[in-house]
Amino acid sequence: MKCTPAWVKIFPPWLSEGWTIHFIDRESRYWFEARAGLKDESLFEKSVKAAWDWAKPSSSIRWFTDGERRYSKVLWKLASAYLPRSTTTQAYPFRKIWRAGLEVAMKLKGSQGKPRVVWVNREHPYTAISPKSDVHANHLEALHSSLRRRASSYRRRQNHYAKTVEGLQRALNVQRLIHNWCRSHYSHGYQRTPAMVMGFIQRPVKIGEVLTVRAFECLTS
């Protein structure tokens, strides 16, 4: 009979400090936000605000998530707007809506393998709506799978796994830097990195350069 050592602590999933939130630009695959911590309101508020600050200068934004409603709950506080009363009609009586150009939708796991697509709150009357087939987080799920394979900080099979939130966040930052600047992406024909597609740099960055530069800003000059 095997006995559990006294030093092993078993926590329920919601008390784990290893939850991670990611945001990625679908077209360029640029991974612009990754944050680790306890799955509470603070984690969602900080992550969504950082992602919104990055995306809001764009005039057209499609914000697609999984079934976690706290993404849109926090975003509603940051990106909602009011229409003047003179512009509302009987056919469109909504006043509090998303900002013009912003579409927010999420894909829910349905019963019997049938997913459902839900548009969160009401869009601006001038905002175009995407077809249901476009509402998914498949690219981000693929990133999750590759991250679990590459980053030993997520695996407890060896002693390299992250033991603190700071350690996990540090590993995420390194993986994000390599993903965006060093590794050429499959969707870009293995010719360009996400940072190159975004126009930040004209060539992939070598790992040796990352290890020797004094400031990351040097890589964009």
N, CA, C and O of each residue as an XYZ file, in Angstrom:
884
protein
N       0.851     -1.187      0.000
C       0.000      0.000      0.000
C       0.889      1.240      0.000
O       1.844      1.336      0.771
N       0.560      2.181     -0.873
C       1.328      3.412     -0.981
C       0.721      4.481     -0.098
O      -0.501      4.603     -0.007
N       1.566      5.248      0.548
C       1.114      6.334      1.412
C       1.519      7.665      0.801
O       2.602      7.791      0.229
N       0.653      8.648      0.924
C       0.950      9.991      0.435
C       1.893     10.688      1.399
O       1.596     10.747      2.592
N       3.025     11.222      0.931
C       3.944     11.924      1.837
C       3.259     13.088      2.532
O       2.309     13.664      2.002
N       3.736     13.426      3.703
C       3.091     14.477      4.499
C       3.240     15.849      3.857
O       2.430     16.735      4.128
N       4.260     16.055      3.003
C       4.494     17.386      2.447
C       3.660     17.667      1.210
O       3.669     18.794      0.715
N       2.938     16.678      0.696
C       2.130     16.874     -0.504
C       0.829     17.584     -0.136
O       0.091     17.119      0.733
N       0.550     18.695     -0.787
C      -0.688     19.436     -0.582
C      -1.546     19.322     -1.831
O      -1.087     19.595     -2.940
N      -2.778     18.923     -1.644
C      -3.695     18.767     -2.762
C      -4.708     19.897     -2.723
O      -5.465     20.041     -1.763
N      -4.707     20.703     -3.792
C      -5.607     21.848     -3.871
C      -6.677     21.583     -4.933
O      -6.404     20.906     -5.924
N      -7.871     22.098     -4.741
C      -8.848     22.048     -5.833
C      -8.405     22.959     -6.967
O      -7.631     23.888     -6.734
N      -8.875     22.719     -8.197
C      -8.373     23.490     -9.347
C      -8.522     24.997     -9.193
O      -7.653     25.750     -9.633
N      -9.616     25.451     -8.573
C      -9.847     26.898     -8.515
C      -8.912     27.608     -7.538
O      -8.831     28.837     -7.545
N      -8.201     26.843     -6.692
C      -7.226     27.441     -5.786
C      -5.803     27.372     -6.319
O      -4.870     27.815     -5.650
N      -5.628     26.825     -7.508
C      -4.301     26.744     -8.096
C      -3.834     28.129     -8.533
O      -4.610     28.914     -9.079
N      -2.563     28.419     -8.287
C      -1.994     29.699     -8.695
C      -1.371     29.632    -10.079
O      -0.747     30.596    -10.522
N      -1.529     28.511    -10.767
C      -0.903     28.335    -12.068
C      -1.807     28.586    -13.251
O      -1.457     28.207    -14.369
N      -2.959     29.210    -13.054
C      -3.833     29.530    -14.189
C      -3.167     30.588    -15.064
O      -2.524     31.510    -14.561
N      -3.324     30.447    -16.361
C      -2.735     31.412    -17.288
C      -3.796     31.925    -18.252
O      -4.679     31.178    -18.675
N      -3.702     33.195    -18.590
C      -4.597     33.843    -19.553
C      -3.747     34.343    -20.709
O      -2.725     34.998    -20.501
N      -4.171     34.034    -21.923
C      -3.416     34.413    -23.120
C      -4.311     35.188    -24.068
O      -5.522     34.969    -24.118
N      -3.702     36.097    -24.823
C      -4.363     36.793    -25.921
C      -3.424     36.768    -27.116
O      -2.229     37.028    -26.980
N      -3.969     36.452    -28.294
C      -3.158     36.349    -29.495
C      -3.907     36.990    -30.654
O      -5.125     36.852    -30.769
N      -3.177     37.686    -31.507
C      -3.756     38.257    -32.719
C      -3.876     37.147    -33.766
O      -2.884     36.505    -34.109
N      -5.069     36.927    -34.262
C      -5.303     35.772    -35.125
C      -4.585     35.893    -36.464
O      -4.055     34.898    -36.957
N      -4.552     37.058    -37.060
C      -3.968     37.212    -38.388
C      -2.446     37.045    -38.364
O      -1.886     36.318    -39.185
N      -1.791     37.708    -37.439
C      -0.332     37.679    -37.397
C       0.209     36.608    -36.459
O       1.396     36.286    -36.518
N      -0.632     36.052    -35.599
C      -0.246     35.112    -34.546
C       0.647     35.784    -33.494
O       1.396     35.111    -32.786
N       0.561     37.110    -33.402
C       1.370     37.821    -32.421
C       0.756     37.615    -31.041
O      -0.408     37.947    -30.814
N       1.538     37.072    -30.129
C       1.094     36.724    -28.774
C       1.393     37.925    -27.880
O       2.526     38.100    -27.433
N       0.389     38.747    -27.620
C       0.662     40.043    -27.000
C       0.342     40.108    -25.514
O       0.605     41.135    -24.888
N      -0.211     39.064    -24.928
C      -0.463     39.102    -23.488
C      -0.471     37.689    -22.942
O      -1.105     36.804    -23.516
N       0.228     37.469    -21.838
C       0.250     36.193    -21.128
C       0.454     36.501    -19.654
O       1.451     37.116    -19.276
N      -0.479     36.079    -18.829
C      -0.403     36.405    -17.409
C      -0.807     35.178    -16.595
O      -1.763     34.481    -16.936
N      -0.073     34.923    -15.523
C      -0.310     33.768    -14.667
C      -0.729     34.233    -13.279
O      -0.393     35.335    -12.845
N      -1.478     33.360    -12.590
C      -1.885     33.679    -11.231
C      -3.122     32.915    -10.814
O      -3.562     31.994    -11.503
N      -3.676     33.302     -9.683
C      -4.895     32.700     -9.176
C      -6.068     33.137    -10.047
O      -6.151     34.298    -10.447
N      -6.962     32.214    -10.336
C      -8.073     32.501    -11.247
C      -9.149     33.302    -10.515
O     -10.198     32.773    -10.149
N      -8.864     34.589    -10.311
C      -9.802     35.464     -9.629
C     -10.072     36.697    -10.482
O      -9.581     36.805    -11.606
N     -10.850     37.616     -9.945
C     -11.233     38.810    -10.705
C     -10.021     39.662    -11.048
O      -9.975     40.280    -12.112
N      -9.045     39.699    -10.159
C      -7.859     40.534    -10.401
C      -7.091     40.061    -11.628
O      -6.622     40.875    -12.423
N      -6.963     38.740    -11.784
C      -6.237     38.208    -12.942
C      -6.935     38.593    -14.238
O      -6.276     38.987    -15.199
N      -8.262     38.484    -14.278
C      -9.003     38.835    -15.487
C      -8.961     40.332    -15.750
O      -8.827     40.751    -16.900
N      -9.072     41.142    -14.709
C      -9.055     42.590    -14.898
C      -7.730     43.067    -15.468
O      -7.709     43.871    -16.400
N      -6.624     42.581    -14.920
C      -5.306     43.007    -15.405
C      -5.054     42.515    -16.828
O      -4.528     43.253    -17.661
N      -5.428     41.270    -17.101
C      -5.157     40.697    -18.421
C      -6.002     41.356    -19.501
O      -5.489     41.718    -20.559
N      -7.292     41.511    -19.238
C      -8.180     42.100    -20.237
C      -7.826     43.559    -20.476
O      -7.865     44.024    -21.615
N      -7.480     44.290    -19.415
C      -7.102     45.691    -19.598
C      -5.838     45.809    -20.442
O      -5.754     46.677    -21.310
N      -4.846     44.936    -20.193
C      -3.623     44.974    -20.990
C      -3.908     44.633    -22.449
O      -3.347     45.255    -23.351
N      -4.778     43.647    -22.687
C      -5.126     43.279    -24.059
C      -5.915     44.391    -24.742
O      -5.706     44.664    -25.924
N      -6.818     45.032    -24.005
C      -7.609     46.106    -24.598
C      -6.755     47.329    -24.899
O      -6.947     47.970    -25.933
N      -5.816     47.668    -24.019
C      -4.918     48.792    -24.286
C      -4.100     48.547    -25.551
O      -3.776     49.483    -26.282
N      -3.770     47.284    -25.800
C      -3.005     46.942    -27.005
C      -3.880     47.025    -28.254
O      -3.401     47.441    -29.309
N      -5.152     46.636    -28.155
C      -6.003     46.501    -29.340
C      -6.836     47.740    -29.658
O      -7.226     47.927    -30.811
N      -7.118     48.582    -28.681
C      -8.111     49.642    -28.890
C      -7.741     50.685    -29.939
O      -8.659     51.307    -30.472
N      -6.463     50.933    -30.287
C      -6.220     51.888    -31.379
C      -6.760     51.427    -32.726
O      -6.935     52.249    -33.626
N      -7.029     50.130    -32.888
C      -7.563     49.631    -34.157
C      -9.029     50.030    -34.310
O      -9.774     50.067    -33.330
N      -9.431     50.325    -35.526
C     -10.815     50.729    -35.788
C     -11.758     49.545    -35.899
O     -12.970     49.716    -35.767
N     -11.235     48.346    -36.137
C     -12.060     47.142    -36.259
C     -11.436     46.033    -35.421
O     -10.295     45.635    -35.655
N     -12.187     45.539    -34.450
C     -11.681     44.531    -33.515
C     -12.695     43.399    -33.415
O     -13.876     43.636    -33.163
N     -12.236     42.180    -33.612
C     -13.048     40.991    -33.381
C     -12.479     40.268    -32.169
O     -11.366     39.746    -32.222
N     -13.231     40.236    -31.089
C     -12.762     39.716    -29.805
C     -13.478     38.395    -29.555
O     -14.639     38.381    -29.147
N     -12.784     37.285    -29.801
C     -13.378     35.960    -29.673
C     -12.712     35.214    -28.522
O     -11.486     35.204    -28.412
N     -13.517     34.590    -27.666
C     -13.003     33.873    -26.504
C     -13.708     32.526    -26.374
O     -14.588     32.185    -27.164
N     -13.295     31.768    -25.355
C     -13.999     30.542    -25.014
C     -15.200     30.906    -24.128
O     -15.624     32.061    -24.097
N     -15.736     29.933    -23.422
C     -16.967     30.169    -22.672
C     -16.814     30.911    -21.361
O     -17.804     31.091    -20.651
N     -15.619     31.350    -21.011
C     -15.423     32.103    -19.774
C     -16.004     33.507    -19.941
O     -15.528     34.288    -20.766
N     -17.034     33.822    -19.155
C     -17.749     35.095    -19.319
C     -17.063     36.276    -18.653
O     -17.448     37.422    -18.887
N     -16.066     36.024    -17.836
C     -15.405     37.146    -17.160
C     -14.571     37.986    -18.116
O     -14.288     39.149    -17.827
N     -14.170     37.409    -19.263
C     -13.479     38.229    -20.268
C     -14.372     39.388    -20.710
O     -13.974     40.552    -20.660
N     -15.569     39.049    -21.139
C     -16.479     40.077    -21.654
C     -17.023     40.959    -20.541
O     -17.344     42.124    -20.777
N     -17.130     40.420    -19.334
C     -17.616     41.228    -18.211
C     -16.668     42.376    -17.915
O     -17.100     43.505    -17.685
N     -15.378     42.086    -17.920
C     -14.391     43.139    -17.681
C     -14.296     44.071    -18.885
O     -14.186     45.287    -18.729
N     -14.339     43.499    -20.084
C     -14.242     44.331    -21.287
C     -15.428     45.274    -21.412
O     -15.281     46.382    -21.928
N     -16.595     44.858    -20.952
C     -17.794     45.701    -21.018
C     -17.595     47.001    -20.250
O     -18.127     48.040    -20.641
N     -16.834     46.953    -19.163
C     -16.555     48.165    -18.391
C     -15.598     49.093    -19.131
O     -15.640     50.309    -18.942
N     -14.727     48.520    -19.980
C     -13.703     49.314    -20.653
C     -14.127     49.805    -22.024
O     -13.708     50.880    -22.454
N     -14.962     49.025    -22.725
C     -15.203     49.302    -24.143
C     -16.668     49.536    -24.482
O     -17.024     49.551    -25.661
N     -17.519     49.717    -23.495
C     -18.924     50.011    -23.804
C     -19.108     51.501    -24.059
O     -18.311     52.325    -23.610
N     -20.162     51.830    -24.780
C     -20.462     53.225    -25.124
C     -21.964     53.437    -25.097
O     -22.734     52.477    -25.075
N     -22.383     54.709    -25.098
C     -23.798     55.066    -25.074
C     -24.180     55.779    -26.367
O     -23.477     56.679    -26.828
N     -25.280     55.371    -26.930
C     -25.819     56.068    -28.084
C     -26.723     57.214    -27.629
O     -27.409     57.076    -26.617
N     -26.743     58.328    -28.337
C     -27.686     59.400    -27.997
C     -29.135     58.913    -28.137
O     -29.430     58.059    -28.972
N     -30.002     59.445    -27.340
C     -31.406     59.036    -27.409
C     -32.020     59.314    -28.778
O     -32.933     58.613    -29.214
N     -31.518     60.325    -29.437
C     -32.091     60.688    -30.730
C     -31.806     59.643    -31.807
O     -32.486     59.605    -32.832
N     -30.797     58.794    -31.575
C     -30.430     57.796    -32.587
C     -31.125     56.455    -32.375
O     -31.072     55.600    -33.259
N     -31.772     56.243    -31.237
C     -32.455     54.975    -30.985
C     -33.832     54.969    -31.651
O     -34.497     55.999    -31.757
N     -34.231     53.800    -32.086
C     -35.534     53.617    -32.720
C     -36.238     52.427    -32.077
O     -35.677     51.744    -31.220
N     -37.467     52.194    -32.502
C     -38.204     51.049    -31.971
C     -37.561     49.732    -32.408
O     -37.595     48.742    -31.677
N     -36.983     49.732    -33.592
C     -36.311     48.522    -34.074
C     -34.964     48.306    -33.400
O     -34.509     47.170    -33.274
N     -34.324     49.388    -32.967
C     -33.020     49.290    -32.305
C     -33.059     50.179    -31.064
O     -32.571     51.309    -31.100
N     -33.641     49.677    -29.951
C     -33.836     50.522    -28.767
C     -32.654     50.551    -27.810
O     -32.753     51.141    -26.734
N     -31.555     49.935    -28.171
C     -30.434     49.794    -27.240
C     -29.602     51.073    -27.200
O     -29.292     51.666    -28.233
N     -29.252     51.479    -25.991
C     -28.405     52.657    -25.831
C     -26.988     52.283    -25.424
O     -26.028     52.800    -25.996
N     -26.838     51.387    -24.439
C     -25.507     50.971    -24.024
C     -25.071     49.797    -24.898
O     -25.682     48.728    -24.875
N     -24.015     50.013    -25.663
C     -23.570     49.024    -26.649
C     -22.044     48.968    -26.633
O     -21.391     49.728    -25.918
N     -21.484     48.053    -27.435
C     -20.042     48.032    -27.621
C     -19.603     49.233    -28.457
O     -20.388     49.795    -29.221
N     -18.372     49.604    -28.303
C     -17.802     50.686    -29.102
C     -17.913     50.352    -30.593
O     -17.894     49.180    -30.967
N     -18.025     51.350    -31.421
C     -18.120     51.123    -32.860
C     -16.902     50.367    -33.366
O     -15.767     50.716    -33.040
N     -17.142     49.326    -34.166
C     -16.066     48.522    -34.711
C     -15.660     47.338    -33.860
O     -14.817     46.546    -34.282
N     -16.234     47.189    -32.669
C     -15.875     46.100    -31.760
C     -16.976     45.046    -31.756
O     -18.143     45.342    -31.498
N     -16.581     43.820    -32.045
C     -17.486     42.665    -32.014
C     -16.966     41.682    -30.974
O     -15.792     41.315    -31.009
N     -17.814     41.251    -30.054
C     -17.416     40.349    -28.976
C     -18.298     39.105    -29.031
O     -19.523     39.198    -28.959
N     -17.667     37.950    -29.159
C     -18.403     36.688    -29.222
C     -17.591     35.604    -28.545
O     -16.376     35.726    -28.390
N     -18.271     34.543    -28.144
C     -17.577     33.419    -27.527
C     -18.201     32.111    -27.978
O     -19.376     32.041    -28.337
N     -17.375     31.085    -27.945
C     -17.811     29.758    -28.356
C     -17.951     28.885    -27.120
O     -16.998     28.723    -26.359
N     -19.134     28.324    -26.920
C     -19.428     27.504    -25.762
C     -19.390     26.034    -26.146
O     -19.745     25.658    -27.263
N     -18.957     25.217    -25.207
C     -18.994     23.771    -25.424
C     -20.423     23.278    -25.239
O     -20.984     23.378    -24.148
N     -21.009     22.748    -26.302
C     -22.378     22.282    -26.238
C     -22.472     20.804    -25.908
O     -21.460     20.104    -25.862
N     -23.675     20.336    -25.682
C     -23.908     18.926    -25.410
C     -23.803     18.119    -26.694
O     -24.095     18.620    -27.780
N     -23.385     16.866    -26.560
C     -23.251     15.941    -27.682
C     -22.299     16.483    -28.753
O     -22.478     16.233    -29.945
N     -21.305     17.212    -28.314
C     -20.293     17.697    -29.239
C     -20.741     18.795    -30.166
O     -20.086     19.046    -31.178
N     -21.844     19.463    -29.854
C     -22.349     20.528    -30.711
C     -22.067     21.878    -30.059
O     -22.775     22.268    -29.130
N     -21.051     22.597    -30.522
C     -20.719     23.883    -29.914
C     -21.755     24.951    -30.250
O     -22.428     24.891    -31.279
N     -21.863     25.916    -29.362
C     -22.753     27.044    -29.578
C     -21.943     28.324    -29.633
O     -20.943     28.469    -28.929
N     -22.374     29.243    -30.467
C     -21.723     30.543    -30.603
C     -22.657     31.600    -30.056
O     -23.825     31.666    -30.439
N     -22.145     32.428    -29.160
C     -22.949     33.461    -28.510
C     -22.269     34.803    -28.690
O     -21.081     34.948    -28.402
N     -23.029     35.797    -29.171
C     -22.524     37.172    -29.241
C     -22.878     37.870    -27.941
O     -24.037     37.875    -27.527
N     -21.878     38.461    -27.296
C     -22.039     39.037    -25.967
C     -22.492     40.485    -26.080
O     -21.839     41.299    -26.735
N     -23.604     40.801    -25.442
C     -24.174     42.150    -25.440
C     -24.487     42.612    -26.875
O     -24.513     41.800    -27.800
N     -24.716     43.875    -27.044
C     -25.196     44.385    -28.326
C     -24.099     45.179    -29.023
O     -23.428     46.002    -28.400
N     -23.918     44.929    -30.322
C     -22.914     45.648    -31.096
C     -23.449     47.010    -31.548
O     -24.654     47.264    -31.554
N     -22.524     47.851    -31.915
C     -22.869     49.132    -32.527
C     -23.582     48.866    -33.850
O     -23.226     47.917    -34.549
N     -24.579     49.677    -34.216
C     -25.325     49.407    -35.460
C     -24.468     49.442    -36.721
O     -24.870     48.891    -37.746
N     -23.298     50.077    -36.670
C     -22.435     50.141    -37.842
C     -21.336     49.073    -37.834
O     -20.499     49.049    -38.736
N     -21.328     48.193    -36.831
C     -20.301     47.156    -36.726
C     -20.724     45.909    -37.500
O     -21.830     45.402    -37.314
N     -19.844     45.421    -38.364
C     -20.123     44.207    -39.125
C     -19.994     42.982    -38.227
O     -19.147     42.941    -37.334
N     -20.842     41.983    -38.470
C     -20.865     40.768    -37.678
C     -20.230     39.632    -38.480
O     -20.524     39.460    -39.663
N     -19.365     38.866    -37.834
C     -18.676     37.757    -38.486
C     -19.584     36.532    -38.577
O     -20.496     36.385    -37.762
N     -19.356     35.657    -39.541
C     -20.107     34.398    -39.593
C     -19.749     33.508    -38.402
O     -18.687     33.661    -37.799
N     -20.636     32.588    -38.075
C     -20.422     31.718    -36.916
C     -19.159     30.890    -37.044
O     -18.503     30.599    -36.043
N     -18.811     30.507    -38.264
C     -17.637     29.660    -38.452
C     -16.341     30.366    -38.065
O     -15.334     29.705    -37.814
N     -16.351     31.694    -38.013
C     -15.147     32.446    -37.655
C     -14.977     32.595    -36.150
O     -13.897     32.959    -35.685
N     -16.021     32.319    -35.387
C     -15.973     32.512    -33.936
C     -15.408     31.249    -33.291
O     -16.130     30.275    -33.079
N     -14.133     31.270    -32.986
C     -13.474     30.145    -32.326
C     -12.146     30.616    -31.762
O     -11.666     31.704    -32.080
N     -11.564     29.778    -30.922
C     -10.258     30.061    -30.336
C      -9.280     28.948    -30.690
O      -8.415     28.605    -29.885
N      -9.409     28.385    -31.882
C      -8.586     27.240    -32.271
C      -7.098     27.583    -32.304
O      -6.263     26.773    -31.902
N      -6.766     28.783    -32.782
C      -5.357     29.162    -32.865
C      -4.737     29.269    -31.472
O      -3.581     28.900    -31.262
N      -5.519     29.777    -30.534
C      -5.011     29.892    -29.173
C      -4.918     28.530    -28.505
O      -3.992     28.284    -27.733
N      -5.863     27.641    -28.791
C      -5.787     26.289    -28.240
C      -4.562     25.550    -28.785
O      -3.920     24.791    -28.059
N      -4.243     25.769    -30.052
C      -3.023     25.171    -30.608
C      -1.781     25.714    -29.908
O      -0.824     24.976    -29.673
N      -1.798     27.003    -29.577
C      -0.688     27.591    -28.827
C      -0.579     26.966    -27.449
O       0.525     26.708    -26.971
N      -1.719     26.717    -26.800
C      -1.712     26.068    -25.488
C      -1.053     24.698    -25.566
O      -0.229     24.349    -24.720
N      -1.416     23.924    -26.581
C      -0.863     22.572    -26.719
C       0.645     22.600    -26.924
O       1.379     21.834    -26.299
N       1.103     23.488    -27.803
C       2.543     23.571    -28.042
C       3.276     24.105    -26.817
O       4.413     23.715    -26.554
N       2.626     24.998    -26.066
C       3.267     25.553    -24.868
C       3.453     24.479    -23.806
O       4.483     24.443    -23.132
N       2.465     23.604    -23.654
C       2.593     22.527    -22.671
C       3.690     21.540    -23.069
O       4.311     20.918    -22.207
N       3.927     21.398    -24.370
C       5.002     20.513    -24.814
C       6.378     21.156    -24.638
O       7.333     20.478    -24.260
N       6.484     22.447    -24.907
C       7.776     23.111    -24.912
C       8.231     23.551    -23.526
O       9.415     23.465    -23.199
N       7.294     24.021    -22.717
C       7.663     24.634    -21.441
C       7.621     23.589    -20.327
O       6.555     23.080    -19.983
N       8.768     23.280    -19.777
C       8.816     22.313    -18.684
C       8.201     22.862    -17.406
O       7.932     22.102    -16.476
N       7.975     24.179    -17.345
C       7.376     24.767    -16.150
C       5.943     24.307    -15.938
O       5.406     24.452    -14.840
N       5.307     23.748    -16.986
C       3.942     23.252    -16.860
C       3.887     21.768    -16.495
O       2.811     21.255    -16.191
N       5.016     21.076    -16.518
C       5.005     19.629    -16.332
C       5.635     19.260    -14.991
O       6.696     19.767    -14.628
N       4.976     18.387    -14.278
C       5.473     17.952    -12.971
C       6.249     16.643    -13.073
O       6.557     16.030    -12.050
N       6.573     16.201    -14.303
C       7.324     14.965    -14.465
C       8.793     15.133    -14.094
O       9.515     14.150    -13.922
N       9.218     16.357    -13.974
C      10.594     16.620    -13.584
C      10.614     17.841    -12.684
O       9.599     18.512    -12.501
N      11.772     18.117    -12.131
C      11.850     19.182    -11.135
C      11.933     20.567    -11.754
O      12.217     21.530    -11.042
N      11.693     20.704    -13.066
C      11.755     21.999    -13.731
C      10.438     22.757    -13.673
O      10.367     23.903    -14.116
N       9.406     22.143    -13.140
C       8.108     22.814    -13.153
C       8.142     24.065    -12.272
O       8.923     24.147    -11.324
N       7.287     25.031    -12.597
C       7.271     26.297    -11.868
C       6.706     26.093    -10.466
O       5.643     25.497    -10.294
N       7.416     26.584     -9.487
C       7.007     26.412     -8.093
C       6.406     27.670     -7.503
O       5.828     27.629     -6.417
N       6.534     28.791     -8.201
C       5.939     30.055     -7.767
C       5.282     30.726     -8.957
O       5.568     30.395    -10.107
N       4.403     31.667     -8.674
C       3.757     32.427     -9.743
C       4.790     33.242    -10.512
O       4.709     33.361    -11.735
N       5.752     33.798     -9.800
C       6.787     34.591    -10.455
C       7.606     33.735    -11.424
O       7.968     34.191    -12.509
N       7.892     32.503    -11.028
C       8.643     31.622    -11.910
C       7.866     31.248    -13.157
O       8.428     31.194    -14.251
N       6.567     30.986    -12.998
C       5.741     30.661    -14.154
C       5.602     31.864    -15.077
O       5.645     31.717    -16.298
N       5.435     33.051    -14.505
C       5.321     34.258    -15.321
C       6.618     34.525    -16.079
O       6.586     34.962    -17.230
N       7.741     34.269    -15.449
C       9.028     34.451    -16.109
C       9.173     33.491    -17.288
O       9.672     33.873    -18.346
N       8.733     32.241    -17.100
C       8.783     31.267    -18.194
C       7.849     31.676    -19.330
O       8.190     31.508    -20.501
N       6.674     32.211    -18.996
C       5.745     32.678    -20.023
C       6.333     33.829    -20.819
O       6.178     33.879    -22.039
N       6.999     34.746    -20.153
C       7.605     35.880    -20.849
C       8.675     35.427    -21.838
O       8.781     35.963    -22.941
N       9.462     34.439    -21.433
C      10.503     33.925    -22.329
C       9.872     33.236    -23.529
O      10.302     33.449    -24.662
N       8.850     32.407    -23.288
C       8.188     31.710    -24.382
C       7.515     32.698    -25.340
O       7.508     32.491    -26.553
N       6.960     33.752    -24.791
C       6.294     34.755    -25.642
C       7.300     35.511    -26.503
O       7.037     35.803    -27.670
N       8.452     35.826    -25.918
C       9.494     36.510    -26.679
C       9.979     35.638    -27.841
O      10.119     36.124    -28.964
N      10.231     34.365    -27.579
C      10.707     33.464    -28.631
C       9.634     33.265    -29.693
O       9.932     33.251    -30.887
N       8.384     33.112    -29.259
C       7.286     32.903    -30.211
C       7.136     34.090    -31.150
O       6.953     33.903    -32.353
N       7.210     35.300    -30.626
C       6.946     36.491    -31.433
C       8.127     36.908    -32.300
O       7.932     37.376    -33.422
N       9.352     36.745    -31.796
C      10.500     37.359    -32.446
C      11.491     36.381    -33.066
O      12.210     36.739    -33.998
N      11.535     35.148    -32.557
C      12.596     34.222    -32.989
C      12.097     33.096    -33.885
O      12.777     32.724    -34.841
N      10.928     32.549    -33.593
C      10.484     31.343    -34.281
C       9.594     31.689    -35.476
O       8.549     32.319    -35.309
N       9.998     31.284    -36.664
C       9.170     31.477    -37.859
C       7.941     30.582    -37.764
O       8.032     29.426    -37.352
N       6.796     31.128    -38.149
C       5.531     30.437    -37.903
C       5.071     29.656    -39.125
O       5.301     30.054    -40.267
N       4.416     28.539    -38.854
C       3.891     27.679    -39.913
C       2.909     28.426    -40.813
O       2.949     28.274    -42.034
N       2.030     29.231    -40.220
C       1.009     29.925    -41.003
C       1.603     30.982    -41.920
O       0.923     31.455    -42.830
N       2.854     31.361    -41.702
C       3.537     32.330    -42.554
C       4.591     31.657    -43.421
O       5.565     32.288    -43.831
N       4.392     30.380    -43.694
C       5.288     29.641    -44.570
C       6.670     29.415    -44.008
O       7.624     29.219    -44.761
N       6.792     29.440    -42.689
C       8.097     29.289    -42.037
C       9.104     30.323    -42.534
O      10.312     30.099    -42.464
N       8.610     31.452    -43.033
C       9.485     32.499    -43.540
C       9.504     33.735    -42.636
O      10.482     34.482    -42.621
N       8.437     33.943    -41.895
C       8.329     35.163    -41.102
C       7.854     34.846    -39.688
O       7.118     33.886    -39.461
N       8.286     35.662    -38.763
C       7.826     35.576    -37.380
C       6.607     36.488    -37.208
O       6.377     37.360    -38.046
N       5.827     36.307    -36.144
C       4.715     37.240    -35.904
C       5.145     38.691    -35.802
O       4.418     39.579    -36.248
N       6.306     38.951    -35.227
C       6.790     40.335    -35.136
C       7.083     40.914    -36.515
O       6.892     42.110    -36.736
N       7.542     40.083    -37.442
C       7.774     40.547    -38.807
C       6.457     40.859    -39.500
O       6.367     41.844    -40.234
N       5.438     40.041    -39.282
C       4.133     40.294    -39.892
C       3.526     41.582    -39.348
O       2.848     42.306    -40.077
N       3.764     41.871    -38.074
C       3.260     43.108    -37.481
C       4.038     44.332    -37.947
O       3.599     45.461    -37.728
N       5.187     44.123    -38.587
C       5.995     45.240    -39.067
C       6.959     45.791    -38.042
O       7.470     46.897    -38.220
N       7.231     45.048    -36.958
C       8.141     45.533    -35.924
C       9.608     45.344    -36.301
O      10.467     46.072    -35.803
N       9.905     44.393    -37.159
C      11.278     44.065    -37.515
C      11.267     43.402    -38.883
O      10.224     42.928    -39.332
N      12.415     43.364    -39.549
C      12.491     42.841    -40.913
C      13.087     41.440    -41.002
O      13.162     40.876    -42.094
N      13.509     40.872    -39.886
C      14.134     39.551    -39.920
C      13.880     38.851    -38.597
O      13.565     39.507    -37.604
N      14.011     37.514    -38.564
C      13.904     36.806    -37.280
C      15.084     37.152    -36.375
O      16.194     37.400    -36.844
N      14.826     37.163    -35.096
C      15.859     37.456    -34.110
C      16.467     36.138    -33.636
O      15.740     35.188    -33.345
N      17.778     36.076    -33.558
C      18.458     34.873    -33.107
C      18.476     34.816    -31.577
O      18.488     35.843    -30.898
N      18.478     33.580    -31.056
C      18.500     33.403    -29.609
C      19.742     34.048    -29.012
O      19.685     34.618    -27.922
N      20.866     33.962    -29.722
C      22.091     34.586    -29.226
C      21.955     36.084    -29.053
O      22.525     36.655    -28.123
N      21.201     36.734    -29.943
C      20.988     38.170    -29.818
C      20.144     38.496    -28.591
O      20.393     39.482    -27.896
N      19.142     37.656    -28.333
C      18.295     37.874    -27.165
C      19.116     37.780    -25.880
O      18.878     38.522    -24.927
N      20.075     36.869    -25.863
C      20.867     36.643    -24.660
C      21.955     37.694    -24.465
O      22.481     37.834    -23.361
N      22.298     38.431    -25.509
C      23.411     39.365    -25.399
C      23.001     40.836    -25.380
O      23.763     41.670    -24.890
N      21.816     41.179    -25.900
C      21.430     42.590    -25.906
C      21.119     43.059    -24.491
O      20.708     42.265    -23.645
N      21.313     44.326    -24.239
C      21.053     44.889    -22.924
C      19.623     45.333    -22.758
O      19.121     45.400    -21.636
N      18.956     45.636    -23.854
C      17.557     46.077    -23.785
C      16.824     45.530    -24.975
O      17.363     45.468    -26.080
N      15.580     45.128    -24.745
C      14.820     44.523    -25.821
C      14.517     45.525    -26.941
O      14.302     45.123    -28.084
N      14.497     46.825    -26.624
C      14.225     47.830    -27.642
C      15.247     47.789    -28.768
O      14.951     48.209    -29.887
N      16.447     47.287    -28.487
C      17.486     47.220    -29.524
C      17.072     46.308    -30.667
O      17.542     46.483    -31.791
N      16.210     45.347    -30.408
C      15.832     44.396    -31.436
C      14.919     45.015    -32.488
O      14.807     44.485    -33.593
N      14.273     46.113    -32.165
C      13.335     46.731    -33.103
C      13.964     47.852    -33.901
O      13.305     48.408    -34.780
N      15.191     48.203    -33.641
C      15.820     49.324    -34.339
C      16.373     48.873    -35.690
O      16.941     49.681    -36.426
